[in-house]
Amino acid sequence: MIAPSLLTWSEKDTTRSAIWRSDQVMPKQVVLADDTMTADTAYRLACAGTGLLWRSDFQNARQMLQALTRRIDKPKKVRVKKSDDAAPALPGAAFHTHRQAQAQRTRILSQVLIELNSDYGIDLRRAPDAKAACLQAFGPTNGQSSVVSLRSLQGAIGAFEWRKNGVEVPAMGEALRIYPHYGVFSPVRGEYVELVAKAPWPEAMATHPVAFDIGVGTGVLSAVLSRRGAKQVVGTDLSERALACALDNLQRLGLQNQVQLVQTHLYPEGQAAVVVCNPPWLPARPTTLLEQAVYDEGSQMLKGFLAGLPAHLCEGGEGWLILSDLAEHLGLRSRDALLGWITDAGLQVLDRLDVKPVHAKAQDASDPLHAARSAEVTSLWRLGVAAAG
């Protein structure tokens, strides 16, 4: 088991330390901050990677975070160099510029820090009672104090509310809800769930009613497969958080006996008539827990799923790959590359079901990636083993 990182700082002529709870990079230097620190000073220190451990009114810490946000988001004047021969835009250039800006933004805003007591209490004026939220997000304190970025604390509180209220998934019918845990991606984009709910069932399911859900996450697709009639569903994930979340949701739905959860990379043992995988859609490096559900550096999970699929399909079985084409519109991956990986794995495309996303960003013209998002299509690729010869 990996030992937790300790954040160290000086306070009242004493060296203090506490467990670092955030999934962002731990600051190498920490200074104490309070209401007397100006936003400009805080911004300069945060940009330099210095953590600001807050020591006064909690609500003023929130205001400081908002002040830092305004400074980051302030429009910058861009000098355009005139040239007779403008260089062509590189594939993915807009996305990589956007990602760099987002990473810098996250790093700066994560420098406002809050200390949590050994029971997750917060000794600041007007601080919320976040004990239950932190216990759900970070686990037992083991009697130790800790430090968390204010943004991570807000994320834990938000996740607590998501987990308490749940997310309605219309494709599951009967207004059923899924309850995401902290650090597990919420099924807010319901179009991919609907694709799995409506895709034609392969004939092989009649004689081999087994389905695999690769990368189980909240367990939403395992629940759909089970409710559709798969007698046995095996959901896999490497994340302990995801497996605990999936088990919680399956128990709420009364499906815990129909779905087996296995902690492994990609495939369990055996074969199935349907193997579903909803891998991260964009080939880039994730920087947070939640981003691991969106970004897959080098498309490693996608390639691994395709390469291992033939060995885990029973005769007549199908692999259902759920994938957005956003990476293609951003110039990060070509359709030819995807089709080449499918062919190289010994697979063939049986059919493709498409749906247009309806999430808010697809309609937001101010989004830097609006042109790509507005053209995005989410697909369920029905894949089978290619005929020999």
C-alpha positions in Angstrom: 0.0 0.0 0.0 1.4 3.4 -0.9 2.1 5.7 2.1 0.2 9.0 2.0 2.1 12.1 1.1 2.7 14.6 3.9 2.5 18.3 3.4 4.9 20.3 5.6 4.8 23.9 6.6 6.1 26.3 9.3 3.6 28.0 11.7 4.3 29.8 15.0 8.0 28.7 14.9 6.9 25.1 14.6 7.2 22.7 11.8 3.9 21.1 11.1 2.7 18.4 8.7 -0.5 16.7 7.6 -1.7 14.2 5.1 -2.2 15.6 1.6 -5.7 14.6 0.5 -6.1 16.2 -3.0 -5.4 14.4 -6.3 -3.6 17.5 -7.6 0.2 17.9 -7.3 1.2 18.7 -3.8 2.8 22.2 -3.5 6.5 22.2 -2.6 6.1 25.4 -0.6 3.3 26.6 1.7 2.7 30.0 3.2 -0.1 31.0 5.6 -2.8 33.2 4.1 -5.7 35.2 5.6 -8.0 38.1 5.0 -5.0 40.6 5.0 -3.5 39.0 1.8 -4.4 40.8 -1.4 -5.8 38.9 -4.3 -2.8 40.2 -6.4 -0.3 38.8 -3.9 -2.2 35.5 -3.8 -2.3 35.2 -7.5 1.4 35.8 -7.8 2.2 33.2 -5.2 -0.3 30.7 -6.7 1.2 31.2 -10.2 4.6 30.3 -8.7 3.2 27.1 -7.3 3.1 28.2 -3.6 0.2 26.8 -1.5 -1.9 29.2 0.5 -3.0 27.6 3.7 -6.0 29.6 4.8 -6.1 30.8 8.4 -9.2 33.0 8.6 -12.9 33.2 7.6 -13.9 30.2 5.4 -16.2 32.2 3.2 -13.4 34.7 2.5 -11.4 31.8 1.3 -14.1 31.1 -1.3 -14.0 34.8 -2.2 -10.3 34.6 -2.7 -10.8 31.6 -5.0 -13.3 33.6 -7.0 -10.8 36.5 -7.2 -8.1 34.2 -8.5 -10.6 32.8 -11.1 -11.4 36.3 -12.4 -7.7 37.0 -12.8 -7.1 33.8 -14.8 -10.2 34.2 -16.9 -9.6 37.9 -17.7 -9.3 38.2 -21.5 -5.7 38.6 -22.6 -4.5 40.8 -25.5 -3.1 38.7 -28.3 -0.5 40.1 -30.6 -1.0 38.8 -34.1 2.2 38.7 -36.2 1.6 39.6 -39.8 2.9 37.2 -42.3 2.4 36.6 -46.0 2.6 32.9 -45.6 0.6 31.8 -42.5 1.7 28.4 -41.2 -1.0 25.8 -41.4 -2.7 24.8 -38.1 -1.3 21.6 -36.7 -3.7 18.7 -36.0 -5.0 19.0 -32.4 -3.3 22.4 -31.8 -6.5 24.1 -30.5 -7.1 21.2 -28.2 -3.6 21.1 -26.8 -3.6 24.8 -26.3 -6.9 24.5 -24.5 -5.6 21.6 -22.3 -2.5 23.6 -21.3 -4.6 26.5 -20.3 -7.0 24.3 -18.3 -4.1 22.5 -16.6 -2.5 25.9 -15.7 -5.9 27.1 -14.4 -6.4 24.0 -12.3 -2.9 24.3 -10.8 -3.3 27.9 -9.8 -6.8 27.5 -8.3 -5.7 24.4 -6.4 -3.2 26.5 -4.3 -5.9 27.7 -1.8 -5.6 25.1 0.9 -7.8 24.1 3.9 -6.7 22.1 6.9 -9.0 19.3 8.1 -8.9 18.0 11.7 -8.6 14.4 12.6 -12.4 14.1 12.4 -12.5 16.2 9.2 -13.7 19.2 11.1 -12.7 22.7 9.9 -11.5 25.2 12.5 -12.4 28.3 10.5 -15.2 30.8 11.0 -18.3 30.1 8.9 -16.9 26.8 7.7 -19.4 24.2 6.6 -19.8 20.8 8.3 -18.1 18.7 5.6 -17.3 15.7 7.8 -19.7 13.3 6.1 -18.7 14.4 2.7 -14.9 14.1 3.4 -15.4 10.7 5.0 -17.2 9.5 1.8 -14.6 11.0 -0.4 -11.3 10.3 1.4 -12.1 7.4 3.7 -11.2 7.2 7.5 -8.8 9.7 8.9 -7.0 7.2 11.1 -6.8 10.0 13.7 -4.7 12.2 11.5 -5.2 15.8 10.3 -5.0 16.5 6.6 -4.8 19.3 4.1 -6.9 19.6 1.0 -7.3 22.2 -1.7 -10.5 24.2 -1.4 -11.4 23.1 -4.9 -11.1 19.4 -3.9 -13.1 20.1 -0.8 -15.8 21.7 -2.9 -15.7 18.6 -5.2 -16.1 16.3 -2.2 -19.1 18.3 -1.0 -20.6 18.3 -4.5 -20.0 14.5 -4.9 -21.7 14.0 -1.5 -24.8 15.7 -2.9 -24.6 13.7 -6.2 -24.4 10.5 -4.2 -27.3 11.5 -1.9 -29.6 12.6 -4.7 -28.5 10.4 -7.6 -28.6 11.0 -11.3 -31.7 10.0 -13.3 -30.9 7.7 -16.2 -34.0 7.7 -18.5 -32.7 4.9 -20.7 -32.9 2.6 -17.7 -36.7 3.1 -17.5 -38.9 3.8 -14.6 -37.0 7.0 -13.7 -34.2 4.9 -12.1 -31.2 6.7 -10.7 -27.5 6.0 -10.4 -25.5 7.3 -7.4 -22.0 8.3 -8.4 -19.2 8.3 -5.8 -16.4 10.8 -5.4 -13.8 10.3 -8.2 -16.1 8.1 -10.3 -17.5 9.7 -13.5 -21.2 10.4 -13.4 -23.4 9.1 -16.3 -24.6 12.6 -17.1 -24.3 12.0 -20.8 -27.1 9.6 -21.2 -26.9 9.1 -24.9 -24.4 6.2 -24.6 -26.6 4.4 -22.1 -29.5 4.7 -24.5 -27.3 3.1 -27.2 -26.6 0.1 -25.0 -30.3 -0.2 -24.1 -31.4 -0.2 -27.7 -28.7 -2.1 -29.6 -29.9 -5.4 -31.1 -29.1 -8.4 -28.9 -26.9 -10.9 -30.8 -28.3 -14.4 -31.3 -25.4 -15.9 -29.3 -27.0 -14.4 -26.1 -29.7 -17.1 -26.3 -27.2 -19.9 -25.9 -24.5 -18.1 -23.9 -26.3 -15.4 -21.9 -23.1 -13.8 -20.5 -22.0 -10.1 -20.9 -18.8 -8.3 -19.9 -18.7 -4.6 -18.9 -15.1 -3.5 -19.3 -14.4 -0.4 -17.1 -17.6 -0.7 -15.0 -17.5 2.8 -13.4 -20.8 3.5 -11.7 -22.2 0.1 -12.9 -24.8 1.8 -15.1 -24.1 -0.3 -18.2 -23.9 -3.5 -16.1 -27.3 -2.7 -14.8 -28.7 -2.1 -18.3 -27.2 -5.4 -19.6 -28.7 -7.3 -16.7 -32.1 -5.7 -17.0 -32.0 -6.6 -20.7 -31.7 -10.3 -20.0 -28.1 -11.2 -19.6 -28.1 -14.0 -17.0 -24.6 -13.2 -15.9 -22.8 -9.9 -16.2 -19.1 -9.5 -15.2 -18.0 -5.9 -14.6 -14.3 -5.1 -14.4 -12.3 -2.1 -13.2 -8.9 -1.4 -11.7 -10.3 1.4 -9.5 -11.4 0.4 -6.0 -13.6 3.5 -5.9 -15.4 2.5 -9.1 -15.9 -1.1 -7.9 -17.3 0.2 -4.6 -19.6 2.6 -6.5 -20.8 -0.1 -8.9 -21.6 -2.4 -6.0 -23.6 0.3 -4.2 -25.6 1.0 -7.3 -26.2 -2.6 -8.1 -27.4 -3.3 -4.5 -29.8 -0.3 -4.8 -31.2 -1.8 -8.0 -31.4 -5.4 -6.5 -28.9 -6.7 -9.2 -26.0 -7.6 -7.0 -26.5 -11.3 -7.5 -26.7 -11.0 -11.3 -23.5 -9.0 -11.7 -20.0 -10.1 -10.6 -17.4 -7.3 -10.0 -13.8 -8.1 -10.6 -10.8 -5.9 -10.0 -8.6 -6.4 -13.1 -7.2 -4.7 -16.1 -9.7 -5.0 -19.0 -10.9 -8.6 -19.3 -12.0 -11.2 -16.8 -11.5 -14.9 -17.6 -13.9 -16.6 -20.0 -16.0 -15.5 -23.0 -19.2 -13.6 -23.4 -21.9 -13.0 -26.0 -21.7 -9.2 -25.5 -18.6 -7.3 -24.4 -19.2 -3.6 -23.8 -16.5 -1.0 -23.4 -16.9 2.8 -23.0 -13.2 3.8 -22.9 -12.0 7.4 -22.4 -12.7 9.2 -25.6 -9.7 11.6 -25.9 -6.1 10.5 -26.2 -4.5 12.8 -23.7 -2.9 12.6 -20.2 -5.4 12.8 -17.3 -4.4 15.1 -14.4 -7.2 14.2 -11.9 -9.3 11.2 -10.9 -12.3 12.3 -12.9 -10.2 13.0 -16.0 -9.2 9.3 -16.1 -12.7 8.7 -17.4 -12.3 11.2 -20.2 -8.6 11.1 -21.2 -6.6 8.0 -22.2 -3.0 8.7 -23.1 -2.0 7.1 -26.3 -5.5 5.4 -26.6 -4.1 2.6 -24.5 -7.4 1.3 -23.1 -9.1 1.5 -26.5 -6.2 -0.4 -28.2 -6.2 -3.0 -25.3 -9.9 -3.6 -25.6 -9.7 -4.2 -29.3 -6.7 -6.4 -29.2 -8.1 -8.7 -26.5 -11.7 -8.8 -27.8 -11.5 -11.8 -30.2 -10.3 -14.2 -27.4 -13.2 -13.2 -25.1 -16.1 -13.5 -27.6 -18.0 -16.7 -27.8 -19.1 -17.9 -31.3 -21.4 -15.3 -32.7 -20.7 -12.8 -29.9 -20.3 -9.1 -30.4 -18.1 -6.4 -28.9 -19.9 -3.1 -28.3 -17.4 -0.2 -28.4 -19.0 3.1 -27.3 -16.9 6.0 -28.7 -17.3 9.6 -29.5 -15.7 11.0 -32.6 -14.7 14.2 -30.8 -11.1 13.1 -31.0 -11.4 13.0 -34.8 -12.9 16.5 -35.0 -10.0 17.8 -32.8 -7.4 16.2 -35.0 -6.2 13.8 -32.2 -7.1 10.5 -33.9 -8.2 9.7 -37.4 -11.1 7.4 -38.4 -8.6 5.5 -40.5 -6.5 4.9 -37.4 -9.5 3.5 -35.5 -10.5 1.3 -38.4 -6.9 0.1 -38.7 -6.8 -0.9 -35.1 -10.1 -2.8 -35.5 -8.7 -4.7 -38.5 -5.3 -5.4 -36.9 -7.1 -7.0 -33.9 -8.8 -9.5 -36.3 -12.2 -7.8 -36.0 -14.8 -6.5 -38.4 -17.5 -3.9 -38.1 -21.0 -5.4 -38.2 -22.9 -2.2 -37.7 -22.7 1.3 -36.1 -25.4 3.1 -34.2 -25.0 6.8 -34.0 -26.5 9.5 -31.8 -25.9 13.3 -31.4 -24.9 14.4 -27.9 -27.3 16.8 -26.2 -24.9 18.0 -23.4 -24.6 21.7 -22.7 -21.1 22.2 -24.1 -22.3 21.0 -27.5 -24.5 24.1 -27.6 -22.1 26.6 -26.0 -20.7 28.9 -28.8 -18.2 30.5 -26.3 -16.5 27.1 -25.7 -13.0 27.2 -27.3 -13.7 23.8 -28.8 -17.3 24.6 -29.9 -16.7 23.8 -33.6 -15.6 20.2 -32.7 -18.2 19.7 -30.0 -21.1 20.8 -32.2 -20.1 18.2 -34.9 -19.6 15.4 -32.3 -21.4 12.1 -32.8 -21.4 9.2 -30.2 -21.4 5.8 -31.7 -21.9 2.2 -30.6 -19.7 0.1 -32.9 -20.9 -3.5 -33.2 -17.8 -5.6 -33.7 -17.4 -9.3 -34.5 -14.5 -11.6 -35.2 -13.4 -11.3 -38.8 -13.9 -14.3 -41.0 -10.7 -16.4 -41.6 -8.9 -15.9 -44.9 
